[in-house]
Amino acid sequence: MKNMNNKMLLHVVAYALLLVGGLNWGLVGLFNFSLVNRLLGSMPTLERLVYILVGLSAVAVIATHKSYCKNCENMGK
């Protein structure tokens, strides 16, 4: 059961990072404004790490979507 909770946590974190990345790209496209850069621009290594984590999250969600989509459905219950 604990293993399932860790997988669920990974799924939720990956999904949250995808939301951050998607919103950031939306802001870049609409207003040429990068929120990640604005918040972390003075720390380029940390900014780059955020972008790497967003990319890895996309890969993780794509690879596991079929098996975790049912969990998303049950999260609100």
C-alpha positions in Angstrom: 0.0 0.0 0.0 2.9 2.4 0.8 4.3 1.8 -2.7 1.0 2.9 -4.2 1.1 6.1 -2.1 4.6 6.9 -3.4 3.5 6.4 -7.0 0.4 8.6 -6.4 2.6 11.3 -4.9 5.0 11.2 -7.8 2.0 11.4 -10.2 0.6 14.5 -8.3 4.0 16.2 -8.2 4.6 15.6 -11.9 1.1 16.9 -12.8 1.7 20.0 -10.7 5.0 20.6 -12.4 3.3 20.2 -15.8 0.8 22.9 -14.7 3.6 25.2 -13.8 5.3 24.6 -17.1 2.2 25.0 -19.1 1.2 28.3 -17.4 4.7 29.6 -17.8 4.7 28.8 -21.5 1.3 30.4 -21.8 2.6 33.6 -20.2 5.7 33.5 -22.5 3.5 33.1 -25.6 0.9 35.8 -24.6 3.0 38.4 -22.9 6.7 37.4 -23.5 6.9 37.0 -19.7 8.5 34.1 -18.0 7.3 33.7 -14.4 10.0 31.1 -13.7 12.7 33.4 -14.9 11.2 36.3 -12.9 11.1 34.3 -9.7 14.4 32.4 -10.2 16.4 34.5 -12.7 19.0 35.4 -10.1 19.6 31.7 -9.6 20.1 30.3 -13.2 21.0 26.8 -11.9 17.8 26.5 -10.0 15.8 28.0 -12.9 17.4 25.4 -15.2 16.6 22.7 -12.7 12.9 23.7 -12.7 12.8 23.4 -16.5 14.5 20.0 -16.4 11.9 18.8 -13.7 9.0 20.1 -15.9 10.4 18.1 -18.9 10.9 15.0 -16.8 7.4 15.4 -15.4 6.0 15.4 -19.0 7.8 12.2 -19.8 6.6 10.6 -16.5 3.0 11.6 -17.1 3.1 10.5 -20.8 4.6 7.1 -19.8 2.1 6.4 -16.9 -1.0 8.2 -18.0 -3.1 5.1 -18.7 -2.3 3.6 -15.3 -2.8 6.7 -13.3 -5.7 8.4 -14.9 -8.1 6.4 -12.8 -6.4 7.7 -9.7 -7.1 11.3 -10.8 -10.8 10.4 -11.2 -11.0 9.1 -7.6 -8.9 11.9 -5.9 -12.0 14.1 -5.3 -14.0 11.3 -3.6 
